[in-house]
Amino acid sequence: MRKSALITVALFLLAVTPLPFAQADSNFNMNFIVTDDEFQDSLIMSADKIQQFLGSQPGILAAYIDPATGKSAAQIIFEAAQTNHISARVILTTIQKESSMITRTDFGAKGQQYYLDWVAFYGWCDSCSTGSNQGFANQVSAMSSAFRRYVDSIHLVPSGQTIPRGYTISGFGPNIAKQVVDCQSYNPCVNPVTYTVTPANDATSALFTYTPHVSGNNSFWNIWNEFSFNFSRLYPDGSLLRAQNGQNIYLVQNGLLRRFASMSAFLSRYNLNTVVTVPADHLTLYNRGRDINFANYSLLASPRGGVYLLVDDVKRPIKNRAAFQQAGFRKEEVLKVTWDDLNQYPDGDTITTDNIYPSGQLLQNRKTGGVYFVKDGLRHAIFSKEIFRSQFGLRKAIPTLATLITKYPDGGPVGFKDGELVVSKKGGPVYVISDGYRLPIAGPTAFSAYHFSYANVIKTSDDALSIHPIGPTLSVDSNIQSASQ
């Protein structure tokens, strides 16, 4: 744990107004600063990438060679990140928060060496000439290993017990309320303000253990964002997410997180194998959309008696009894709902006696074996059995004459469902389907970062892949919410 004298340091760093006067910074959430994945993502930056970043800043670290180790600042930061499994972005942000050495060009009376020796102000001793924590490499190592200890201590199982203790050496832990005091200035404390912090995750707990006041962590958050370190692992549209140890399943749609209100609502649309399990704090990155309350193809009756067919979150009015009967519906299937239930869905085309198969029908050419999906008077070719399984699962196609299929105009081929992972049988990149696009996944690091499973990757033909135009690459440096944006 850092010495109490360290509190004085954060206030002269960077031009960030400390709380309580920073309350206008309404986007800062002292209980949730960065995700656990972001905090511990040691693969996010290579040594070369760290060097490029330092070279883009006005400070001296891009050209600095540590005399004790003979290594560059970038290499020291990279090795510390790897050794302690802490993100280099956390290390860089902490350096800037503590000493401003990423951007500092004026060293004042203390001189350049002072700030290099105490670059993270870990175990700072203003009167020391030597020490185990003094020196650039020692500071980076001590700071990153401290972060590692703080996180590990939360999950430490004390001797004789069976559950982790749940907090760091300073008592900060997920869902544990703890008071901290901020001052307008320190030594002595002027205008103290007490805050109650309840960290949402390990990362926020570790950051408050290192810097036990709100203003310092507000500075960290500001720097993180100013350095474009606001990487949020936003999953592409069409992703199906469930929190670790959670029960609810969510759909990412138009950048919003929508909860399935029931398992029947989920199973009418998707397969459980496509659900991605993610850290719980990743779900906090999203604004919430409305719940998905009804199963796909539900029949919903308004308070006035009109009946609608729910098709992919669009309500389609059924014109009359004849259309209802022709579509093969039964009155026992109709659910009585409120106007509030109905008004959350946009209106679609009216279902009439001329609009055959409103919920779609699978027809198979008896001669060729080709399968088509006929819906709203259009036929849609299905290019592969992989697409068939993705969209229709175990449904059966009705064998019929070719002339009965070709009478329907061509409406274009059926593609994979959003959220599917696909790859060519010939090899190549793995794609995730999002908004009908196929997004190339940059490589194993990105694949792992998004918590995808290779067991869910579907091998298919190039013709099937070509249905989906290529979208932007999904990498750990991207903030892709929707391929269509």
GUGUSE-150400 format. One line per 8 residues: number of its first residue (from 1); their letters; for each residue x, y, z negated of C-alpha. Coordinates in pm, 1 decimal, always signed. Each point is the difference from the previous one (the first is absolute). Last residue first. Layout:
GUGUSE-150400
NUM	A	X,Y,Z  ...
This chain:
GUGUSE-150400
485	QSASQINS	-2252.5,+270.3,+3891.9  -119.2,-318.8,+169.4  +244.0,-224.4,-178.7  -149.7,+103.1,-331.6  +153.4,+65.1,-337.6  +362.2,-28.4,+97.7  +231.3,+173.9,-247.1  +323.9,-131.9,+141.8
477	DVSLTPGI	+346.2,-50.1,-151.5  -65.4,-360.4,-102.8  -84.3,-82.0,+358.3  -315.0,-56.8,+205.0  +82.5,+88.9,+358.6  -253.2,+222.7,+175.8  -270.2,-160.8,+216.4  +19.7,-255.5,+279.8
469	PHISLADD	-320.5,-52.2,+197.7  -203.4,-306.7,-106.0  -132.3,-225.1,+275.4  +363.3,-72.3,+88.2  +33.1,-221.5,-306.5  -252.2,-251.4,+136.5  +174.7,-8.3,+337.5  +334.8,-44.8,-177.5
461	STKIVNAY	-135.3,-315.1,-157.5  -39.3,-59.5,-371.5  +187.6,-79.5,-319.1  -194.6,+120.3,-304.9  +197.3,+123.3,-303.1  -185.5,-77.0,-324.0  +262.8,-237.3,-145.4  +256.9,+273.4,+64.1
453	SFHYASFA	-163.7,+193.1,-282.0  -21.7,+380.2,-4.3  +86.7,+187.9,-316.7  +48.9,+331.7,+182.6  +360.8,+20.3,-117.5  +62.6,-359.9,+107.9  -87.5,+68.1,+363.5  +186.8,+331.0,-12.9
445	TPGAIPLR	+316.6,-174.3,-119.0  -48.0,-291.4,+240.0  -18.4,+227.5,+305.5  -160.2,+310.6,+151.5  -355.4,-136.0,+7.7  -141.7,+79.7,+345.0  -349.6,+151.6,-22.1  -257.1,-162.4,+224.6
437	YGDSIVYV	-290.8,+234.4,+68.2  -368.1,-88.7,-43.7  -39.3,+232.3,-298.5  +289.7,-185.8,-163.1  +135.9,-341.0,+102.9  +330.5,-88.0,-166.4  +281.4,-102.5,+230.7  +291.8,-242.0,-36.7
429	PGGKKSVV	+287.0,+68.9,+235.2  +126.9,-246.7,+258.3  -60.0,-370.0,+55.6  -136.6,-188.7,+299.9  -314.4,-96.7,-191.2  -54.3,+375.2,-31.2  -62.1,+133.2,-348.7  -309.4,+97.8,-198.4
421	LEGDKFGV	-86.5,+123.9,-350.0  -373.2,+72.7,-33.7  -112.7,+314.7,-181.7  -249.3,+109.8,+262.1  -170.1,-293.4,+167.4  +155.2,-137.1,+315.8  -127.2,+103.3,+340.8  -310.3,-77.8,+206.4
413	PGGDPYKT	+33.3,+70.1,+370.4  -174.3,+271.7,+202.0  -372.7,+70.5,+41.7  -54.1,-193.9,+322.6  -361.1,+31.4,+116.3  -238.2,-282.4,-100.2  -120.8,-216.1,+288.3  +337.0,-172.9,-19.4
405	ILTALTPI	-103.8,-204.5,-302.3  -325.6,-148.5,+127.9  +164.6,-71.1,+335.6  +281.1,-188.7,-173.3  -249.4,-245.6,-145.0  -12.8,-55.3,-375.7  +178.2,-160.8,-293.4  -88.2,+184.3,-324.9
397	AKRLGFQS	+308.9,+103.7,-196.2  +48.4,-115.8,-358.5  +92.6,+213.7,-298.6  +289.7,-129.2,-210.2  +193.9,+327.7,-21.5  -151.2,+258.8,+230.7  +242.3,+288.5,+33.2  +338.1,-140.9,-100.6
389	RFIEKSFI	-88.1,-355.1,+105.4  -101.8,+114.0,+350.2  +303.8,+227.1,+26.6  +225.6,-296.4,-76.9  -194.2,-218.8,+246.5  +109.5,+238.7,+272.1  -128.1,+241.2,+263.9  -355.5,+53.4,-123.6
381	AHRLGDKV	-191.5,+178.2,+278.4  -259.1,+260.2,-96.4  -340.9,-2.0,+164.4  -233.2,+299.9,-21.0  -377.3,+17.7,-63.1  +29.3,+126.1,-355.5  +229.4,-288.6,-93.3  +123.2,-303.1,+190.8
373	FYVGGTKR	+323.1,-155.5,-130.7  +155.1,-219.8,+265.4  +165.5,-342.5,-1.5  +168.4,-166.0,+297.1  -48.7,-376.4,+15.3  +27.5,+4.2,+377.5  -314.1,-193.4,+98.3  -231.1,+42.6,-296.3
365	NQLLQGSP	+87.8,+368.6,-39.8  -30.2,+65.9,-372.0  -227.8,+260.1,-157.0  +48.4,+161.1,-341.0  -282.1,+235.6,-96.1  +5.7,+351.2,-140.6  -183.8,+175.4,-280.0  -224.0,+189.6,+241.5
357	YINDTTIT	-34.6,-310.2,+222.1  -231.0,+142.4,+266.6  -76.4,+369.0,+35.3  -302.7,-13.7,+228.7  -234.3,-104.3,-282.1  +127.3,+300.8,-193.1  +271.1,+74.4,-258.7  +46.8,+375.8,-36.7
349	DGDPYQNL	+353.8,+129.6,+38.8  +188.8,+97.1,-314.0  -71.6,+231.2,-291.6  +275.6,+79.9,-248.7  +6.9,-184.1,-335.4  -5.9,+173.4,-340.1  -362.1,+98.9,+64.9  -122.3,-356.4,-32.8
341	DDWTVKLV	+92.9,-62.6,-364.2  -108.3,+350.5,-99.8  -330.3,-61.1,+180.2  -54.4,-296.5,-227.4  +14.7,-369.7,+87.5  -234.3,-291.9,+63.3  +197.9,-295.6,+133.5  -126.0,-193.9,+305.1
333	EEKRFGAQ	+109.8,-363.4,+39.3  -340.9,-143.3,-97.0  -149.7,+195.2,+292.3  +185.7,-220.9,+241.8  +223.2,+112.6,+287.5  +39.4,-183.0,+329.3  +80.4,+305.4,+210.6  -322.8,-58.2,+191.5
325	QFAARNKI	-196.8,+17.6,-323.9  +130.1,+341.7,-104.3  -28.6,+135.0,+354.5  -363.1,-111.0,+12.0  -70.0,+145.2,-346.0  +112.9,+346.1,+106.0  +292.1,+236.6,+62.1  +265.4,-149.6,-226.7
317	PRKVDDVL	+207.4,+290.3,-128.9  +378.5,-43.9,+11.7  +196.5,+86.2,-310.8  +375.7,+35.2,+58.6  +244.7,-143.1,-252.5  +119.2,-279.0,+230.6  -355.6,-94.8,+96.7  -273.8,+58.0,-259.4
309	LYVGGRPS	-334.8,-87.9,+159.9  -276.4,+241.6,-93.0  -365.0,-55.0,-91.6  -258.8,+277.3,-39.8  -230.2,-56.6,-297.2  -31.3,+353.3,-133.7  +227.6,-73.0,-298.5  +259.6,-117.0,+257.6
301	ALLSYNAF	+55.7,-368.1,+75.6  +353.1,-132.5,+41.6  +93.8,-307.6,+203.1  +360.9,-92.1,-70.7  +221.0,-61.2,+302.1  +317.8,+64.5,-203.8  -55.4,-60.8,-368.5  -110.3,+291.4,-210.3
293	NIDRGRNY	+170.4,+221.0,-257.5  +322.7,+122.8,+154.3  +86.5,+267.2,-254.0  +40.7,+360.7,+108.9  +347.6,+137.5,+60.7  +262.8,+48.4,-266.0  +302.0,+224.0,+41.1  +312.6,-203.9,+22.3
285	LTLHDAPV	+337.1,-3.3,-175.3  -157.5,-151.7,-312.8  -21.9,-333.1,+181.9  +377.6,-22.8,+6.0  -5.3,+10.1,-382.2  -147.3,-349.0,-13.4  +297.7,-157.9,+173.9  -116.6,-174.4,+319.6
277	TVVTNLNY	-174.1,-326.8,+92.3  -84.1,-8.2,+370.7  -333.3,-158.4,+101.3  +7.1,-177.4,+338.0  -39.0,-349.8,-145.2  -331.2,+101.7,-158.8  -165.3,+11.9,+342.7  -195.4,+303.9,+114.3
269	RSLFASMS	-338.9,+149.0,+94.7  -281.7,-199.2,-157.6  +250.0,-116.0,-260.9  +44.9,+353.7,-134.8  -367.5,+92.3,-45.0  -58.1,-348.2,-143.7  +282.2,+56.8,-248.4  -177.5,+304.9,-133.4
261	AFRRLLGN	+50.9,+375.5,-32.7  +285.1,+0.6,+250.6  +202.2,+306.3,-92.2  +94.6,+265.7,+254.4  +340.4,+173.7,-8.3  +21.8,+293.5,+236.3  +253.6,+67.1,+278.2  -263.3,-42.7,+270.0
253	QVLYINQG	-70.4,-347.2,-139.6  +215.8,-191.1,-248.1  -220.1,-285.6,-123.0  +1.0,-94.8,-367.0  -33.3,-326.2,-192.8  -84.4,+6.6,-370.5  +124.4,-272.6,-234.0  +334.6,+134.6,-117.4
245	NQARLLSG	+301.2,-189.9,-136.0  +216.5,+175.0,+261.3  -220.6,+247.9,+178.0  -197.4,-111.6,+305.2  +35.3,+146.1,+346.5  -154.5,-64.4,+339.8  +175.2,+206.9,+265.7  -214.9,+125.6,+288.7
237	DPYLRSFN	+159.5,+342.2,+6.3  +370.6,-15.7,-71.3  +138.6,-30.5,-353.7  +131.4,+314.2,-161.4  +330.0,-70.4,-171.1  +33.0,+353.4,-122.0  +332.5,+160.3,+73.7  +0.3,+341.6,-163.7
229	FSFENWIN	+377.5,+11.1,+32.9  -25.4,+274.7,+257.1  +272.9,+186.6,-191.5  -258.4,+257.0,-108.3  -228.4,-281.2,-118.4  +253.4,-171.6,-224.0  +121.8,+340.6,-111.4  -349.1,+99.3,-114.2
221	WFSNNGSV	-53.2,-332.4,-179.3  +333.7,+21.2,-180.8  -73.1,+359.7,-103.2  -338.9,-106.9,-138.3  +192.5,-268.8,-182.7  +219.7,+260.9,-162.9  -299.4,+216.4,-87.9  -189.4,-289.1,-158.6
213	HPTYTFLA	+251.0,-90.5,-267.6  +188.5,-312.6,-98.8  +252.9,-11.9,+287.0  +156.8,-347.0,+20.5  -283.6,-166.7,-192.8  -248.2,+209.4,+196.3  +142.0,-131.3,+328.7  -6.8,-358.6,-127.7
205	STADNAPT	-367.5,+18.9,-101.0  -88.3,+158.6,+335.9  +172.3,-288.8,+179.8  -156.6,-272.1,-217.4  -358.4,+104.3,+75.3  -296.5,+219.3,-89.2  +183.4,+202.2,-262.3  -225.1,+151.0,-268.4
197	VTYTVPNV	+144.2,+339.9,-86.7  -151.3,+214.5,-274.1  +132.0,+353.9,+25.2  +123.3,+235.3,-270.9  +96.2,+358.8,+84.3  +288.7,+178.4,-171.1  +32.0,+375.5,+56.3  +375.4,+26.5,-60.8
189	CPNYSQCD	+206.2,-301.5,-107.1  +331.5,+111.3,-152.9  +210.4,-125.9,+165.2  -249.2,-27.0,+287.9  -202.6,+225.0,+230.6  -366.0,+3.6,+104.2  -28.2,-316.8,-204.7  -162.8,-333.6,+73.6
181	VVQKAINP	-92.5,-253.7,-267.8  -94.4,-360.7,+67.8  -281.1,-208.1,-147.8  -43.9,-367.2,+89.3  -297.6,-194.3,+135.7  +85.8,-356.0,+103.8  -163.0,-111.7,+327.0  +335.4,-98.9,+151.2
173	GFGSITYG	+286.1,+57.8,-244.4  +193.2,+277.6,-169.4  +116.5,-91.6,-350.8  +348.0,+148.2,+21.2  +175.8,-336.4,+38.3  -248.3,-88.4,+273.4  -348.7,-148.8,-32.5  -205.4,-314.2,+69.4
165	RPITQGSP	+128.5,-244.3,-264.7  -34.4,-287.5,+242.1  -219.3,-290.5,-114.5  +94.1,-334.7,-153.5  +164.6,+99.4,-325.8  +264.5,-163.8,-217.3  +282.4,+204.4,+148.3  -129.5,+305.6,+178.2
157	VLHISDVY	-119.6,-38.1,+363.0  +160.1,+277.7,+205.4  -229.1,+135.2,+271.9  +11.3,+363.7,-109.7  +370.7,-42.4,-78.0  +68.8,-86.1,+362.8  -134.2,+334.8,+120.0  +206.6,+197.1,-250.6
149	RRFASSMA	+310.3,-210.5,+58.6  -13.0,+59.3,+376.7  -44.6,+374.8,-47.6  +301.7,-3.5,-230.9  +198.7,-192.3,+263.5  -77.5,+276.6,+250.7  +111.6,+279.7,-235.0  +312.5,-176.2,-124.9
141	SVQNAFGQ	+118.1,-92.4,+350.8  -61.3,+346.0,+142.1  +174.0,+163.5,-297.7  +295.4,-237.2,+2.6  +53.9,+53.8,+373.4  -7.8,+379.5,-37.2  +214.1,+25.8,-311.3  -86.1,-7.2,-369.0
133	NSGTSCSD	-209.0,-281.1,-145.4  +287.6,-193.7,-155.3  +159.1,+319.2,-127.1  +256.8,+267.1,+74.0  +32.2,+376.1,-60.8  -305.1,+16.6,-225.5  -130.5,+338.1,-123.4  -324.1,+1.4,+197.8
125	CWGYFAVW	-76.8,-365.1,-75.1  -267.6,-140.7,+227.2  -107.3,-359.1,-55.6  -157.6,+9.1,+348.7  +19.7,+348.5,+144.0  -59.1,-147.7,+348.9  +287.0,+185.9,+172.7  +197.4,+40.3,-323.1
117	DLYYQQGK	+353.9,-38.9,+135.0  -96.4,+145.0,+339.7  -168.8,+294.1,-169.9  +307.0,+74.3,-212.1  +231.0,-47.6,+297.3  -165.2,+280.1,+196.4  +60.4,+275.0,-252.3  -139.5,+86.6,-339.6
109	AGFDTRTI	+18.4,+373.0,+72.4  -243.4,-14.7,+289.2  -38.3,-308.2,+219.9  -177.9,+158.5,+298.1  -54.9,-235.2,+297.9  -258.4,-233.7,-152.7  -223.7,-192.2,+245.4  +45.7,-367.1,-87.7
101	MSSEKQIT	+184.9,+102.5,-315.9  -312.3,+150.4,-160.1  +131.6,-131.1,-334.6  -285.4,-187.5,-170.0  -290.0,+15.7,+246.3  +230.2,-31.2,+301.6  +177.8,-303.1,-144.4  -336.1,-149.1,-100.7
93	TLIVRASI	-132.8,+38.4,+355.0  +308.0,-169.3,+144.7  -23.2,-291.8,-243.9  -375.2,-43.3,+55.0  +54.1,+10.0,+376.3  +273.0,-260.1,-35.2  -272.6,-228.8,-130.8  +87.8,-208.8,-304.7
85	HNTQAAEF	+96.0,-366.3,+20.5  +282.3,+54.1,-249.8  +290.5,-130.1,+205.4  -149.2,+100.2,+334.3  -86.2,+356.3,-102.3  +338.3,+43.8,-170.1  +172.7,-124.6,+315.2  -189.4,+249.3,+217.4
77	IIQAASKG	+69.4,+293.0,-232.6  +372.7,-79.7,-10.5  +9.8,-43.9,+378.3  -172.3,+334.2,+58.0  +230.5,+181.8,-243.1  +296.9,-133.9,+191.9  +234.1,-252.9,-157.4  +357.8,+34.0,-122.6
69	TAPDIYAA	-112.3,-135.9,-337.3  +135.6,+247.6,-255.7  +62.2,+278.1,+253.3  -364.5,+2.5,+119.9  -2.0,+111.4,+362.6  -236.3,+293.1,+70.9  -70.9,+110.4,+358.4  -376.0,-65.1,-0.7
61	LIGPQSGL	-10.8,+94.4,-369.5  +87.3,+367.8,+56.0  -352.2,+146.3,+8.0  -176.3,+162.3,+300.0  -214.0,-304.9,+87.4  -18.3,-188.6,+332.1  +333.8,-168.6,-68.5  -139.4,-145.8,-321.9
53	FQQIKDAS	-282.6,-157.1,+201.1  +235.0,-140.4,+260.7  +218.7,-149.9,-271.4  -301.9,-158.5,-167.5  -98.1,-146.5,+337.3  +348.2,-136.0,+52.6  -1.7,-161.8,-345.8  -334.5,-160.4,+86.5
45	MILSDQFE	-325.5,+140.2,-132.7  -329.0,-175.3,-92.6  +166.2,-326.3,-98.7  +15.4,+77.3,-373.9  -377.8,+42.0,-19.5  -33.3,+15.5,-379.0  -165.7,+339.3,-44.4  -198.7,-16.4,+322.7
37	DDTVIFNM	-135.0,-341.6,-93.1  -90.3,+116.3,-350.0  -197.9,+288.5,+146.6  +98.1,+361.7,-56.5  -113.1,+269.3,-247.7  -310.2,-138.7,-168.9  -90.7,+130.1,-346.0  +145.2,+347.3,+59.7
29	NFNSDAQA	-219.4,+41.4,+305.7  +128.4,+283.7,+217.2  -248.8,+102.2,+270.8  -132.1,+293.2,-204.3  +325.0,+193.3,+0.4  -183.5,+293.5,-162.9  +93.4,-168.7,-328.3  +355.6,+104.7,+56.6
21	FPLPTVAL	-1.1,+255.2,-287.1  -45.0,-276.2,-258.9  +217.4,-132.8,+157.6  +332.7,+91.1,+149.7  +29.2,+227.6,+304.8  +206.9,-168.5,+269.0  +289.3,+191.3,+153.9  +252.5,-279.6,-27.8
13	LFLAVTIL	+174.8,-82.2,-325.6  +29.3,+248.0,-283.9  -274.8,-168.6,-198.2  +122.1,-356.5,+37.0  +313.8,+54.5,-205.4  -137.2,+99.3,-337.8  -168.2,-337.6,-50.6  +334.8,-174.8,+21.0
5	ASKRM	+81.7,+109.6,-353.9  -245.0,-265.8,-123.2  +242.6,-273.8,+99.7  -109.7,-241.8,+270.1  -127.4,-349.5,-76.3
